[in-house]
Amino acid sequence: MKNLYPEISKELFPWIEDVCDQMEYEGSLMYDESPDQNQVRRLTSRIYGQVKEQYQPPEGEDKDEMLAMNQETWRRYPPDQNWLSDLIQTLLVDEMFRRRSRRRNSRQWS
């Protein structure tokens, strides 16, 4: 199924998998009943810091046209949060879910 993902997602997977590999231990954030959103954001930010130079996403330049006409500036994303960080967080949460499911299924058969 991962082969069906867009190219940029495939390029980000090594970083996502590396972070998830480091969390493969009993009691880690990945296996918490309800993972902490701040921790997930921190992991996302760490990955983002490693890849942002490669993709150079715009930061802080996104303005809403209606507000711009009123000469007010509104940024849709705060610094370090944009389409790239959204994609990273989505892929990270998806990979965490996949690993949690795999672990749960392997415990049922043990």
CYANA upper distance limits for C-alpha pairs under 8 A (distance plus 0.5 A):
  1 MET  CA      5 TYR  CA      7.95
  2 LYS  CA     10 LYS  CA      7.92
  3 ASN  CA     10 LYS  CA      8.20
  5 TYR  CA      9 SER  CA      6.59
  5 TYR  CA     10 LYS  CA      7.07
  6 PRO  CA     10 LYS  CA      7.09
  7 GLU  CA     11 GLU  CA      6.75
  8 ILE  CA     12 LEU  CA      6.80
  9 SER  CA     13 PHE  CA      6.79
  9 SER  CA     87 LEU  CA      8.31
  9 SER  CA     91 LEU  CA      8.18
 10 LYS  CA     14 PRO  CA      8.48
 12 LEU  CA     16 ILE  CA      6.94
 12 LEU  CA     88 ILE  CA      7.88
 13 PHE  CA     17 GLU  CA      6.32
 13 PHE  CA     91 LEU  CA      8.34
 14 PRO  CA     18 ASP  CA      6.51
 15 TRP  CA     19 VAL  CA      6.86
 15 TRP  CA     47 ILE  CA      6.96
 16 ILE  CA     20 CYS  CA      6.79
 16 ILE  CA     47 ILE  CA      7.89
 16 ILE  CA     88 ILE  CA      8.11
 16 ILE  CA     91 LEU  CA      7.68
 16 ILE  CA     92 LEU  CA      6.25
 16 ILE  CA     95 GLU  CA      8.07
 17 GLU  CA     21 ASP  CA      6.37
 17 GLU  CA     95 GLU  CA      8.07
 18 ASP  CA     22 GLN  CA      6.87
 19 VAL  CA     23 MET  CA      7.09
 19 VAL  CA     43 LEU  CA      8.10
 20 CYS  CA     24 GLU  CA      6.98
 20 CYS  CA     30 MET  CA      8.24
 20 CYS  CA     92 LEU  CA      8.35
 20 CYS  CA     95 GLU  CA      7.99
 20 CYS  CA     96 MET  CA      7.31
 23 MET  CA     28 SER  CA      6.24
 23 MET  CA     29 LEU  CA      7.56
 23 MET  CA     30 MET  CA      6.87
 24 GLU  CA     28 SER  CA      7.51
 24 GLU  CA     30 MET  CA      8.07
 26 GLU  CA     31 TYR  CA      7.91
 27 GLY  CA     31 TYR  CA      6.89
 27 GLY  CA     32 ASP  CA      7.36
 28 SER  CA     32 ASP  CA      7.17
 29 LEU  CA     35 PRO  CA      6.23
 29 LEU  CA     36 ASP  CA      7.77
 29 LEU  CA     39 GLN  CA      8.27
 30 MET  CA     35 PRO  CA      7.02
 30 MET  CA     96 MET  CA      6.44
 30 MET  CA    100 ARG  CA      7.70
 31 TYR  CA     35 PRO  CA      7.94
 31 TYR  CA    100 ARG  CA      6.85
 35 PRO  CA     39 GLN  CA      8.21
 35 PRO  CA     40 VAL  CA      8.03
 36 ASP  CA     40 VAL  CA      6.96
 37 GLN  CA     41 ARG  CA      6.69
 38 ASN  CA     42 ARG  CA      6.64
 39 GLN  CA     43 LEU  CA      6.76
 40 VAL  CA     44 THR  CA      6.60
 40 VAL  CA     89 GLN  CA      7.90
 40 VAL  CA     93 VAL  CA      8.35
 41 ARG  CA     45 SER  CA      6.51
 41 ARG  CA     89 GLN  CA      7.73
 42 ARG  CA     46 ARG  CA      6.72
 43 LEU  CA     47 ILE  CA      6.87
 44 THR  CA     48 TYR  CA      6.49
 44 THR  CA     85 SER  CA      7.10
 44 THR  CA     88 ILE  CA      6.66
 44 THR  CA     89 GLN  CA      5.93
 44 THR  CA     92 LEU  CA      7.92
 45 SER  CA     49 GLY  CA      6.56
 45 SER  CA     80 ASP  CA      7.74
 45 SER  CA     85 SER  CA      7.70
 46 ARG  CA     50 GLN  CA      7.16
 47 ILE  CA     51 VAL  CA      7.00
 47 ILE  CA     88 ILE  CA      7.99
 48 TYR  CA     52 LYS  CA      6.08
 48 TYR  CA     80 ASP  CA      8.06
 48 TYR  CA     84 LEU  CA      7.97
 48 TYR  CA     85 SER  CA      6.51
 48 TYR  CA     88 ILE  CA      7.70
 49 GLY  CA     53 GLU  CA      8.46
 51 VAL  CA     55 TYR  CA      7.28
 52 LYS  CA     56 GLN  CA      5.88
 52 LYS  CA     57 PRO  CA      7.23
 52 LYS  CA     84 LEU  CA      8.32
 57 PRO  CA     82 ASN  CA      7.77
 57 PRO  CA     83 TRP  CA      8.07
 57 PRO  CA     84 LEU  CA      7.24
 58 PRO  CA     62 ASP  CA      8.18
 58 PRO  CA     82 ASN  CA      8.08
 59 GLU  CA     77 TYR  CA      7.86
 59 GLU  CA     78 PRO  CA      8.05
 59 GLU  CA     79 PRO  CA      6.38
 59 GLU  CA     80 ASP  CA      7.31
 59 GLU  CA     81 GLN  CA      8.02
 59 GLU  CA     82 ASN  CA      7.36
 60 GLY  CA     75 ARG  CA      6.37
 60 GLY  CA     76 ARG  CA      8.31
 60 GLY  CA     77 TYR  CA      7.15
 60 GLY  CA     78 PRO  CA      7.07
 60 GLY  CA     79 PRO  CA      6.72
 61 GLU  CA     75 ARG  CA      7.34
 62 ASP  CA     74 TRP  CA      8.06
 62 ASP  CA     75 ARG  CA      5.95
 62 ASP  CA     76 ARG  CA      6.63
 62 ASP  CA     77 TYR  CA      8.02
 63 LYS  CA     67 LEU  CA      8.04
 63 LYS  CA     68 ALA  CA      7.09
 63 LYS  CA     73 THR  CA      6.63
 63 LYS  CA     74 TRP  CA      5.82
 63 LYS  CA     75 ARG  CA      5.91
 63 LYS  CA     76 ARG  CA      7.37
 64 ASP  CA     68 ALA  CA      6.56
 64 ASP  CA     73 THR  CA      7.92
 64 ASP  CA     74 TRP  CA      6.58
 64 ASP  CA     75 ARG  CA      7.86
 64 ASP  CA     76 ARG  CA      8.11
 65 GLU  CA     69 MET  CA      6.69
 66 MET  CA     70 ASN  CA      7.20
 67 LEU  CA     71 GLN  CA      6.86
 67 LEU  CA     72 GLU  CA      5.70
 67 LEU  CA     73 THR  CA      6.80
 67 LEU  CA     74 TRP  CA      7.32
 68 ALA  CA     72 GLU  CA      5.72
 68 ALA  CA     73 THR  CA      6.24
 68 ALA  CA     74 TRP  CA      8.19
 77 TYR  CA     81 GLN  CA      5.87
 77 TYR  CA     82 ASN  CA      6.03
 78 PRO  CA     82 ASN  CA      8.09
 80 ASP  CA     85 SER  CA      7.50
 81 GLN  CA     85 SER  CA      5.85
 81 GLN  CA     86 ASP  CA      7.47
 82 ASN  CA     86 ASP  CA      6.61
 83 TRP  CA     87 LEU  CA      6.58
 84 LEU  CA     88 ILE  CA      6.66
 85 SER  CA     89 GLN  CA      6.55
 86 ASP  CA     90 THR  CA      6.64
 87 LEU  CA     91 LEU  CA      6.64
 88 ILE  CA     92 LEU  CA      6.47
 89 GLN  CA     93 VAL  CA      6.58
 90 THR  CA     94 ASP  CA      6.57
 91 LEU  CA     95 GLU  CA      6.56
 92 LEU  CA     96 MET  CA      6.62
 93 VAL  CA     97 PHE  CA      6.59
 94 ASP  CA     98 ARG  CA      6.67
 95 GLU  CA     99 ARG  CA      6.68
 96 MET  CA    100 ARG  CA      6.58
 97 PHE  CA    101 SER  CA      6.59
 98 ARG  CA    102 ARG  CA      6.65
 99 ARG  CA    103 ARG  CA      6.57
100 ARG  CA    104 ARG  CA      6.58
101 SER  CA    105 ASN  CA      6.58
102 ARG  CA    106 SER  CA      6.68
103 ARG  CA    107 ARG  CA      6.77
104 ARG  CA    108 GLN  CA      6.99
105 ASN  CA    109 TRP  CA      7.26
106 SER  CA    110 SER  CA      6.91
